[in-house]
Amino acid sequence: MRSIRAALAAALLAAFLVPVPAHAASTTGALMITHVRPNAKGADVKDNKQTNLNGEYFIVKNVTNKTVNLKGYVPDITSNTYGRALPSYNLPAGAVVYVHTGSGTNHRDANGKHHVYRGYARHVLPNDGTGRNPDLRLKTPGSKDDNKAAGTLSTCNWGKAADGRTYSC
């Protein structure tokens, strides 16, 4: 009996010692930004050509128990106002999608990961660490890409971005 109590006490203590992120990702809607890789691994430009555009991405999770179509949701990158709404893509309940900067065909890969592409010809996520709060907002369909909070569902901050590092939101 004493060993059961000791084991239970140790388990409870361990549960309280688990590190918790400074702030957890949150949302007020069906979708939530969970991670971002604002600085693709390697050089952004080589021989005057943008490289590895799809290595720059953010991850969005469907936090509902039903499929959500991404069409019209607005990623508002707060360092600019040239955002594009997300394309039509059905994201299953509980699934995550990698939203890539460059071009490609929206799909689910062999490992079950979902990917959508924004079609930019250059890197768009800020990685220089200049003061913005937040760095990225995900807004409801029909919202403006205007660097304002109206329509915001979820946000993410990361500051200066290391080469090839993915940040939790």
Kinemage of the C-alpha trace (Angstrom):
@kinemage 1
@onewidth
@group {chain A} dominant
@subgroup {mainchain}
@vectorlist {calphas} color= white
{ca met a 1} P 0.000 0.000 0.000
{ca arg a 2} L 2.811 2.358 0.901
{ca ser a 3} L 4.533 1.723 -2.467
{ca ile a 4} L 1.289 2.532 -4.322
{ca arg a 5} L 1.000 5.853 -2.467
{ca ala a 6} L 4.635 6.649 -3.185
{ca ala a 7} L 4.180 5.857 -6.883
{ca leu a 8} L 1.027 7.991 -7.028
{ca ala a 9} L 2.768 10.881 -5.284
{ca ala a 10} L 5.717 10.643 -7.701
{ca ala a 11} L 3.375 10.622 -10.708
{ca leu a 12} L 1.518 13.704 -9.446
{ca leu a 13} L 4.780 15.527 -8.795
{ca ala a 14} L 6.053 14.673 -12.269
{ca ala a 15} L 2.822 15.988 -13.822
{ca phe a 16} L 3.358 19.366 -12.158
{ca leu a 17} L 6.998 19.557 -13.251
{ca val a 18} L 6.255 19.159 -16.984
{ca pro a 19} L 7.267 22.377 -18.784
{ca val a 20} L 4.411 24.376 -20.267
{ca pro a 21} L 4.819 26.796 -23.192
{ca ala a 22} L 4.788 30.493 -22.300
{ca his a 23} L 1.485 30.836 -24.139
{ca ala a 24} L -0.460 28.137 -25.861
{ca ala a 25} L -1.967 28.588 -29.296
{ca ser a 26} L -5.622 29.536 -29.203
{ca thr a 27} L -8.483 30.311 -31.529
{ca thr a 28} L -11.948 31.805 -31.555
{ca gly a 29} L -13.069 29.697 -34.505
{ca ala a 30} L -12.682 26.423 -36.373
{ca leu a 31} L -9.034 26.919 -37.362
{ca met a 32} L -5.922 27.676 -35.317
{ca ile a 33} L -2.328 28.512 -36.287
{ca thr a 34} L -0.134 26.033 -34.383
{ca his a 35} L 3.368 26.390 -35.891
{ca val a 36} L 5.318 28.533 -38.319
{ca arg a 37} L 8.569 28.194 -40.243
{ca pro a 38} L 9.190 31.782 -41.379
{ca asn a 39} L 12.731 31.230 -42.593
{ca ala a 40} L 13.271 28.302 -44.958
{ca lys a 41} L 16.537 26.423 -44.536
{ca gly a 42} L 19.273 27.836 -46.742
{ca ala a 43} L 19.554 31.024 -48.750
{ca asp a 44} L 16.335 32.840 -49.731
{ca val a 45} L 17.921 34.026 -52.968
{ca lys a 46} L 20.538 32.290 -55.089
{ca asp a 47} L 21.727 33.598 -58.465
{ca asn a 48} L 19.004 36.298 -58.307
{ca lys a 49} L 16.294 33.615 -57.970
{ca gln a 50} L 14.033 32.970 -54.968
{ca thr a 51} L 14.759 29.492 -53.590
{ca asn a 52} L 12.932 27.006 -51.364
{ca leu a 53} L 9.692 28.979 -51.202
{ca asn a 54} L 7.804 25.944 -49.958
{ca gly a 55} L 10.243 25.561 -47.068
{ca glu a 56} L 8.545 28.657 -45.658
{ca tyr a 57} L 5.143 27.753 -44.212
{ca phe a 58} L 2.741 27.890 -41.312
{ca ile a 59} L 0.570 25.092 -39.943
{ca val a 60} L -3.151 25.400 -39.295
{ca lys a 61} L -5.221 22.911 -37.315
{ca asn a 62} L -8.936 22.187 -37.717
{ca val a 63} L -10.043 22.193 -34.069
{ca thr a 64} L -13.597 21.044 -34.797
{ca asn a 65} L -15.172 17.622 -35.174
{ca lys a 66} L -16.211 18.288 -38.780
{ca thr a 67} L -14.510 19.012 -42.114
{ca val a 68} L -13.751 22.703 -42.707
{ca asn a 69} L -13.151 24.218 -46.143
{ca leu a 70} L -10.197 26.638 -46.052
{ca lys a 71} L -11.566 28.789 -48.892
{ca gly a 72} L -11.458 32.473 -48.092
{ca tyr a 73} L -9.677 32.354 -44.729
{ca val a 74} L -7.174 35.222 -44.722
{ca pro a 75} L -3.577 34.873 -43.491
{ca asp a 76} L -2.730 38.465 -42.524
{ca ile a 77} L 1.052 38.842 -42.394
{ca thr a 78} L 1.385 41.999 -40.330
{ca ser a 79} L 4.488 43.296 -42.122
{ca asn a 80} L 2.600 43.742 -45.416
{ca thr a 81} L -0.868 43.955 -46.976
{ca tyr a 82} L -0.549 41.789 -50.070
{ca gly a 83} L -2.078 38.656 -48.611
{ca arg a 84} L -4.039 36.086 -50.535
{ca ala a 85} L -6.990 34.209 -49.131
{ca leu a 86} L -6.502 30.476 -48.720
{ca pro a 87} L -7.673 28.268 -51.582
{ca ser a 88} L -10.572 25.843 -51.454
{ca tyr a 89} L -9.422 22.707 -49.643
{ca asn a 90} L -11.401 20.411 -47.343
{ca leu a 91} L -9.487 19.867 -44.104
{ca pro a 92} L -10.822 16.916 -42.095
{ca ala a 93} L -11.756 17.225 -38.423
{ca gly a 94} L -8.678 17.398 -36.184
{ca ala a 95} L -6.264 17.478 -39.132
{ca val a 96} L -3.450 19.956 -39.741
{ca val a 97} L -2.432 21.559 -43.019
{ca tyr a 98} L 0.937 22.988 -44.058
{ca val a 99} L 0.290 26.332 -45.778
{ca his a 100} L 3.299 26.857 -48.078
{ca thr a 101} L 4.418 30.198 -49.501
{ca gly a 102} L 5.246 28.946 -52.998
{ca ser a 103} L 3.402 27.032 -55.693
{ca gly a 104} L 2.233 23.446 -55.879
{ca thr a 105} L -0.844 21.268 -56.053
{ca asn a 106} L -2.969 21.154 -52.915
{ca his a 107} L -2.894 17.572 -51.669
{ca arg a 108} L -2.618 15.002 -48.906
{ca asp a 109} L 0.757 13.258 -49.075
{ca ala a 110} L 1.596 9.568 -48.583
{ca asn a 111} L 2.217 10.223 -44.868
{ca gly a 112} L -1.261 11.718 -44.451
{ca lys a 113} L -0.066 15.335 -44.201
{ca his a 114} L -2.164 17.990 -45.921
{ca his a 115} L -0.497 20.742 -47.994
{ca val a 116} L -1.867 23.889 -49.617
{ca tyr a 117} L 0.087 26.469 -51.595
{ca arg a 118} L -0.320 30.247 -51.729
{ca gly a 119} L 1.453 30.788 -55.062
{ca tyr a 120} L 3.888 33.531 -54.119
{ca ala a 121} L 7.048 33.954 -56.184
{ca arg a 122} L 9.032 35.279 -53.218
{ca his a 123} L 9.344 34.781 -49.460
{ca val a 124} L 6.619 36.617 -47.525
{ca leu a 125} L 6.843 35.634 -43.849
{ca pro a 126} L 8.926 38.100 -41.808
{ca asn a 127} L 12.074 36.713 -40.208
{ca asp a 128} L 14.053 39.830 -39.334
{ca gly a 129} L 12.778 40.272 -35.772
{ca thr a 130} L 11.441 43.799 -36.242
{ca gly a 131} L 8.661 44.592 -33.808
{ca arg a 132} L 5.244 43.373 -34.878
{ca asn a 133} L 2.583 41.977 -32.645
{ca pro a 134} L 1.440 39.576 -33.885
{ca asp a 135} L 3.594 38.509 -36.839
{ca leu a 136} L 0.712 36.539 -38.388
{ca arg a 137} L -3.061 36.482 -37.969
{ca leu a 138} L -5.545 34.015 -39.423
{ca lys a 139} L -8.809 35.785 -40.193
{ca thr a 140} L -12.321 34.726 -41.110
{ca pro a 141} L -13.363 34.561 -44.773
{ca gly a 142} L -14.153 37.999 -46.156
{ca ser a 143} L -11.839 39.799 -43.707
{ca lys a 144} L -9.423 42.414 -44.984
{ca asp a 145} L -5.666 41.914 -45.078
{ca asp a 146} L -5.145 45.231 -43.342
{ca asn a 147} L -2.904 44.498 -40.343
{ca lys a 148} L -5.846 45.101 -37.988
{ca ala a 149} L -7.418 42.689 -35.515
{ca ala a 150} L -10.951 42.627 -36.983
{ca gly a 151} L -11.892 39.083 -38.016
{ca thr a 152} L -8.925 37.463 -36.264
{ca leu a 153} L -9.342 33.813 -35.238
{ca ser a 154} L -5.771 32.958 -34.274
{ca thr a 155} L -2.358 34.643 -34.070
{ca cys a 156} L 1.309 33.695 -33.962
{ca asn a 157} L 4.470 35.553 -32.921
{ca trp a 158} L 8.056 34.448 -33.423
{ca gly a 159} L 10.390 37.463 -33.702
{ca lys a 160} L 13.776 36.926 -35.356
{ca ala a 161} L 13.702 33.561 -37.114
{ca ala a 162} L 16.585 31.129 -37.234
{ca asp a 163} L 17.367 29.384 -40.520
{ca gly a 164} L 15.078 26.357 -40.968
{ca arg a 165} L 13.577 26.460 -37.466
{ca thr a 166} L 9.893 25.782 -36.830
{ca tyr a 167} L 8.261 27.757 -34.012
{ca ser a 168} L 5.237 26.827 -31.904
{ca cys a 169} L 2.541 29.459 -31.666
